[in-house]
Structure formats: C-alpha cells, structure tokens
Amino acid sequence: MLRLPRTLVFTLIAFATHPAAQGQLLSMEQAVSSAVEKYPTIEAQRAALAAFQASDRVLKDSRLPNVRLHDQIDIGTANGLSGSYFSMGMIVPTSGGRRPENRMDLTSGNIALATADWEVYNFGRFKAEDQLVSADIAIGQAGVEREAFLLRQAVVGTYLDVLWRGRILQIESRNLARADTVSKIINNLVSNGIRPGLDSSLASVELSRARLNYYEIDEGLRRSFLQLAMLTGRTISELVIDTTFHEQALVGVPLDLQVGPAHPLLHYQASLLSRQQTEVGVIRSAALPRVSVMTAAWARGTSLDLDNNFGPLGSGFGYSRTNFLVGLAATVNLVDFRRVKSRLQVQQFRIKEADTKLEFERMKLENTLASSDSVMSIMRQALRELPTAIRSAESAYKQRLSLYNNGIENILGLTDAMQLLTKVEKQAVDVQRRAVELRLQRAYATSDFDEFFSFFRRP
C-alpha cells in the first residue's frame, strides 16, 4: 500500500519550497475545538441562548405587583354639570357644584394617590408560561449543539480536503520527478543519436502536462488551506496540520452504531416539537379568569368650601380628606374562550408540522447510516486490493523504463506506464477518501465521532 509520512506540513507545500517549522501541529479534533470555540455562528447561537435565559427573569419581573404613586397640584375652574359620558382619555375631569351660571373664578386643589394591584392567581397560566420559557431555553441549548455539530462537519470536511489534496500533490510531485528524469534520459539518448527526435518532443509534452497537473492541485490545496484557517480562526502562518492517518484501520469491521434521540439534529427538532406542545397550555390558560388583589389610598384638598363657595387658592394646597380601598377582583373575557379554540386548532397544525420534521430528520439519518453500512464491505475489499495494484503499476513502470533504455520499448509504452502508475496512485487515494467518507457518514448519522477520529490520532 502507498506509504506516506505521518506528518506533512502543508503550509510548506503550498507556500514555500524549503523545510521549516512553523507553529504547533493542529490535529483534526483540535481544529474542531478551535472552530467551536471561536466561530461567529456559534457565538450567535450562544447569544440567542443567553437571550432566552434572560427572558425568564423578564417574565418573573412582569408578575411583581404594580405599585404606583401619584401627586398633583392643580389650578382651574370648577363648573359641574349632571350627565354621563365616556372620557375616551381626552376630556379633562372637573369636580365642582352645579350652578345656574358658568363662572371663571379659579380654584386650587391637591390630590395624592397610591395604588397597588397584583395578579395572584390565574388557574395555571403562570406555570404554563414558565414551561414555555423553559422550552425556549431548551431550544436555545439544542441550537448551540446543532450549530456545533454542523460546524464540526464543515471543519472535518475541509480538513480532509486539505489531507487528500496534499496527498494528490505528493503524487503529482513524484510524477513530475519521474517525467523530468525520463525527459533527461531521452534528451541524452536523442543527443547521442540513439533515439529519434520525436521521443524528445513527446517527453517534453509529458513533462509540461505533469507540471500543469501539479499547479492545478497546488491551487486547490491553497484554497482549502485558506478555508480551514478561516474556520479555525488562525492565520496561514500559524496553521500546520497533523496528517496522521491510519489507513490500515479502515479495513477493520466498524462498530455497531445506532441513531439515537440524543443526536444534535434530532434533539433540536424534538425541542421545537416540545415547545409547540408546551404552548398549548399557555393558550388554554389565556381564557381562564384572573384573580387580583387591589389596594388604593388617596388624599385630597380643595379651595372650595362645604357650600361650594370659592375660597383662597392657598387653602387648596393641603389635604382635607383621606380614603382607602381594598378589593379582590376576578376578571374573565367570555369571548376569549372562542378565541382560544381557534388558536388551539392552529397550534395543532404547528405540532403536526414539528412532529413531521422530527420524523423526517430521523429517517434521513437512519437512511444515511444504512447507506454507508450497505457498501462498507465492498469498500474494505477495495482497500485490500490497493497494495497489489500499486506494486504492479510500479513494477510495470520500472520494467518499461529498463526496456526503453535497452532500446526494446518505445516512448509511448514508457509514458503509458508512467501515466498508469500515477493513475493507480491517485485511485488509491480516491478509494481511501471514499472509505473515510463512509466512516464520516456513520459518525454524522449517529453523532458518535470517537471511532472516526481514531483514524487520525497520533499514537
């Protein structure tokens, strides 16, 4: 099987041509942790969770008793008239005796008021609201877990892209070295008249093609490397990845994994469903009576005397009468029962929607797991075949090169052998990549990444 160094510094491959040590090696698990710790989408989800948690305090504060203090000193006229009306918040109230004429004499008055009201019982609405806030907090927590899970997938995918592109770049580098060696041998033979000039031209074409392939892979590697740096919050100069890869472990039988309710994607959908179900209690309690304790005390003064005669304005600035009132009130709006019935019908559809999404998410994960397991055995057979294929291709290339040097083989046979070796080496990487993708699918479907990460851990 193709053997590669356990640690490759892709920064040097992509951005330099001489060996150097820059920064600490970043493993796949460390890259995931770094992204989860710093990436903006995770921070946004954590802020949303903090908002849900803070709303619990807001809800409890809204249930505190209302205590209002009020004091005012007024100067104006006092012409009263019998009759009822709706003030609509626009008519200024006036308290005064009824007189046959309208007088513009001024009166003074002083009034102080203190009131308190407290909703002490509402047949379970407070409890239902608390449960709804708890459900919102659970959604926020599940949202953070879900975002971390999806971000882990993005980091792992980008990390693997860097790994595979780095391996392909090594293959192209070896192919370029072979093409350069063959070109020098052929040019030497052509110069000595042993081989025709056409061989030199074909060798030059093969060398140029090898260079173009190398440049293309190098460009893709740079892009993947930049993407990984962005995800992990590191600069290119700091990013040096650990490319430890135990490819032999892929041949082993995978662990028996199952899709469970703790999966972040399922947990998030289940939290949404629970929230919709919890809201049913809030809707039902909205129409129930509300029992409140109310108290009020007030003091008043006026410049009008007991016979409704106008007195000195200064006499109205004190208090001459005090009162208090304590009461227990129950309030219910009968039309709310009809409104609640309509809202419950809407909420049932929302519950059905959330439940359907949960089942669909579970089905997708189970199908992903079943799909990967169904082809796993075939992929393990392909992995076992790789060493034989690579050895055979290397042997064919060496034999063709030897035959060409001895004048038995032509240039076309040699280039075919060289291209075949490169193709088989790339195919080996592709098989390994697909085998890793199957293991990643199983980890994604079950949210169990321990076995997957073990393929890339250093001993």
N, C-alpha and C positions, 0 to 999 in steps of 0.2 A: 504494500500500500504506500501511497505517497507520504513521505515523512517531511514535516516542516518544523522549524524551530518553534519551541513552545512560546517564545515571546518575540514579537516583531514590533518594532517601533515605527508605526505608520506615519507619524509626523515626519520622520526622516525620509521615508519612501516618497512621500508626497511633496515635501518642501525642501529637501536637502539631498546632497549626494555623498556626504561623509558621515561616519558614525559619531554619535554624540549622545549624551544622557541629558534629557530634559524632563524634569518633574518626576512625580511618582506614578507608577503604573496604576491605571484605573481598570478595575475588573468590571464585569457586566453588572454584578449586584451593587457595586459601589456607584456605577453610573445611574442605576435606577434610584438608589437612595438620594443621590445628589439632585436628580431631577424632581423627585417628590418633595424634597426639602425646599427648593427654590423656584420651581417653575410657576409663572404667573397664573395659570389656570387653577392650580392647587390653592394658591393664595386667595383667589377669588372665591373658591368653594368654601374655604375656611372663614372668609369674611361673611359669606352668606349664612354659615352655621352660627357664627357669633351673633348675627342679627336675629336669628330665630331664638337663640338663648336669651338675648336681651329683651325680646318681646314678651317673655314670660314675666319679667319684672314689670314691664309696662302694663300687662294685663292685671297683675295683682295691685298695682298702684291705682288703676281705674276703679277698683272696688272699695277704696277708702271712703269714709264719709265725706260728704260735701259740707264744708263749714264756711259760711260767707258772713262778712262783717260789712256794714254799710252805714254811713252817716252823711247827712246833707243839711245845709242851711239855705233857706230859700226866702226870697222877697218877691211878692207879686200881688195880683188882685185875688179876690175870693168871692166870686159871684156864683152861687149854686143854682141849679135848676133840676127839677124832678125829671126822671126819664132813664131808660136803659139803653145801652149801646155796646158794640164791640170796639175796643180801643184800637185794635189792629197794630198796636205798637207805635202809633203816630199821634194820638190825641193825648195831650198833657192833662193828667187828672187834677182837679181842683176841689177842695173840700171847704165849703162855706155855707152859710144860711141862705135861704131863699128870700129875696127882697122884691118889692114891686118894680124897682128901678135898677138899672145897671150902673154900678159905681166904680170909679177908677182909683179909689183910695187903696193905699198899699198896706199889706200885712206881712209880717215876718213869721217864719216857722222853723223848727228844728226837729229832725227825726233821726233816730239811730236804730239800726236793725241788725239782729244776729239770727241766722238760720242755720239749721243742720238737717241733712237728710241722709239716710243710709239704707241701702237695699240689703236687707238682712237674710232674705230667703226667696228663692225663685224656683223651687221644685227641681233642682239638679242642673240648672243652666251653668252655674259656676263650675261644677265638676266636669260637665261636658266641654266647656271652654278650656279648662286645664288639660283635659285629654287631647284636645285638638292642638294645643301648643306643644304638648309632648310629641304628638305625631309629626308636627312640623320640624321639631328638633331632630327627630329620628330621620326624617328625610334629609336634613342638612348633613347629618353624620354619614348617612348612606351615600350622599352625593360626593362627599370628600373621598370615601372609599372607592366609589365608582370612578372618579376622576383620576385617583392614584393608580387604579387598575389599568385604565385606558392609557395613561401616560407611561406606565411600565411597558405596555405592549409597544408603544411608539419607540421608547428608548431601546428595548431589546431588538426590535426590527432594524433600527438604524445601526446599532452596534454590530449586528450580524451582517448588515450590508457592508460595513467597513471591513469586517473579517473576510467575507467572501471576495470582495473586490481586491483586498490585499493579497489574497492567495492567487487570484487570477493574474494580478500584476506580477507576482513572482513567476508564474508560469510563462507569461509573456516576456519577462526578463530573461528566463532561461532560453526561450525560443529565439529571442533576439541574439543572445550569445551564440547559439548554435548556427543561426543564419549568418552571423558575422564570421564565425570560424569557417563555415563552408565556403563563404564568399572569398575569403583569403586563400583557401586551398585551391579553389577553382581559378582564381586570378593568377595564382602562381603556375598552375598547370597550363593555362592559356598562354601565359607569357613565355613558357618554355616550349610551346607548340605541341604539347601533348594532347590538349583538348581544344575543340573549336571555340571561336569567339562567341557563339551563341550561348554556350554554357555560362560565360561571364555575364552576359546580359540577363539571362534567367536568374542567376544568383543575385544580381543587383535588384531585380524586381522582388524577389523573395525577401531580401533584407529590408527594402523600403516598406513592404507590406507588414513585416514584423514590427518595424518602428511605428507605423501608423496605428497598429493594434495596441501597442504599448501606450501611446499617447492617449488613445481613446479611454482605456481602462484607468489611466492615471487621472484623467479629468473627472471621471465618475467617482473615483476614490476621494478626490479633494472635496467634491460636493457633499458626499456622505460624511466626511470628516467634519466639515463645517456645520452640518445639521446636528451631528452628535454634540459638538461643542456648544451649540445654541441650547439644546435640550438639557445639558448638564450644567449650564451656567459657567463654563470655563472658556478661557482663551485658547487659541490654537497652540500657542507656545507651551501651555500647561498640560495639554491633553496628550497623554501617551497611554494607549490602551494595552491591556494584557490579553494576548491572543491564545492563551492556554485553551486547548481543545482536545478532549479525549475521544477521538473518533472511534476507537475500538469499542467504547461503551455503547455506541449506537446499535451494535449487533445484538446486545443482550435483550432479553424479554422485558418489556416495560411493566411498570407497576400497574396493579388493578385500581384504576381511579374512577370515581363516580361524580356526577353532577349533584351538588348539594345546595340546600337553601341558603347557606352562608356565602355563596358566590356573590361578589360585589354587584354584578349586574342584576341578579335575581333579588338580592337584598334591597336594592334601590327600588325596583318595581314593586316589591312587596310592601315597602314603606309608603309608596304612593297609594297603593290599594288600601292599606290600613288607614291612611289619612282620610281617604274618601269615605270609608266606613265609619270613622270616628265623627265625621261631620254630620252624619245622620242624627246623632244625639243632640248636637247643637241646634240643628234645625227643629227637631221635635220640641225642645225646651223653649224655643223662641216664643211660642204662643201661650205658654203657661203663665199663670198670674205671678206678679212680683209683689212681695211684701216689703214695705219700707217703714222705718221709724223716722218721724219728722218732729223737729222742735223749732220753736221760734220765740224770740223775745224782742220787744221794741219799746222805745220811749219816745215821747213826742211833746213838743211845746208849740204855742201859737200866740200871736199878739191879739187875737180875738178873745173877748171875754165870754162868760157863760151865756150872756144875752145876745151874742153875735155882734157886739159893738166893736169898732176898731179902736185898738189901744196903741200905746207907744211901740215902735218897731223893736226896741231893745228887749221888751218883755217876751218876745217870741223866741229868743235865742237860748233859753233854758228848757228844762224838761218839766212838764207838769202832769203827765200821765205815763204810766208804765203798764205793760201787758206781757203775758207769756202764753204759749200754746204748745201742747204735746199731743202727738197723734200717731196712730198706726194705720197705714193705708195699704190697700190691696188693689192692684191695677191689672186689668186684663182687657185686651182688644179682641172682641169676638171674631172679627174679620180675619185676624191673624191665623186662625185655625184653617181657613180655606187657603190662605197663602202658604202655610206650612205644607199642606197636602200637595200643592203644585210643586213646591221646592223639593219635596221628597221624591216625586216622580223624576225630576231632572237628576237628582243625586243618584238614584238607582241606575240610570244610564251611565253616569260617570263611574260608578263602581264596576259596572259590567265592562266598560272600556278599559279600566285599570286592570281588572282580572284577566281580560283577553290579552293585554300586552304582557302580563306576567307569564301566562302560559305560552305565549309565542316566543318569549325570550328563553324560557326553559327548553322549548322544543328545538330552538336554534342551537343551543349549547349541547343538548343531547345528540343532535344530528352531527355537529362538529366532532364530538368525541367518537361517535360511531363511524364516521367517515375516515378519521385518522386510523382507528383501530383496524378497519377493513383492509387497508393497504399496507399496514405495518410489516406484516410477514414478508410480503413481496419486496419491500424496500430493504429488509435485512438480507435477503438473498442477493440483491444487487450490491450491497456493501461488501459481502463476502467475495464477490466476483472482481472487485476493483484491483486488488494486488496482482492477480493473474493478468488482467488487461494491461496494466501499466508495465509490468515486466516484459510482456510480449511486445508491446509497442517500443520500448527502449531497446530490446534486443533486435527488432527489425530495423530500427534506425542505425544502430551500430553496424549491423551486417551490411546494409545498403551503403553506408559511408565507406566501409572497408572495400566493398566490391567496386565502388566508384574510384577509389584511389588506385585500385589494381586494374582499372580500365575495363572492367566487366560490366558495370552498371552505368546507365546514362543519368543525366542530370534530372530528368523527370521522375525517375524512380526514387532518387535521393530526396527530392523535395516532397514527393508524396509521403515518404516515410517520416520526414521531419514534421509535416503537417499532421499526419496521423498521430504521432506522439503527442503533439500539442493538443489535438482534439481529445485524445483519451485522457490526458491530464485535466483538461477543463471539464470533461464529462465526469471525472471522479469528484471534482469539487461540486459539480451540479447535483450528483447523487447524494453527497453528504449534506448539501444545502437542503434538498427536499426531505431527507431523513430528519434533519433538525427541525424543519418546518412542521413535520408531523408531530414531533415531540412538543413543539411550541403550541400547536393546536390543542393537544391534550391538556397542556398546562392552562391554556386560555379557557377551555371548556370546563375545567374543574377548579380553577384558581389555586392549583397546587403546583408551585414552581420549584419545589425543592429538588426533585429529580432532574428537571431541565437545567437548573443552574449547576448541578453537579458535573455536567459535561464540560463546564468552562471554569471550574475551580482549580486553583493550583494545589498540588499535592501537599 
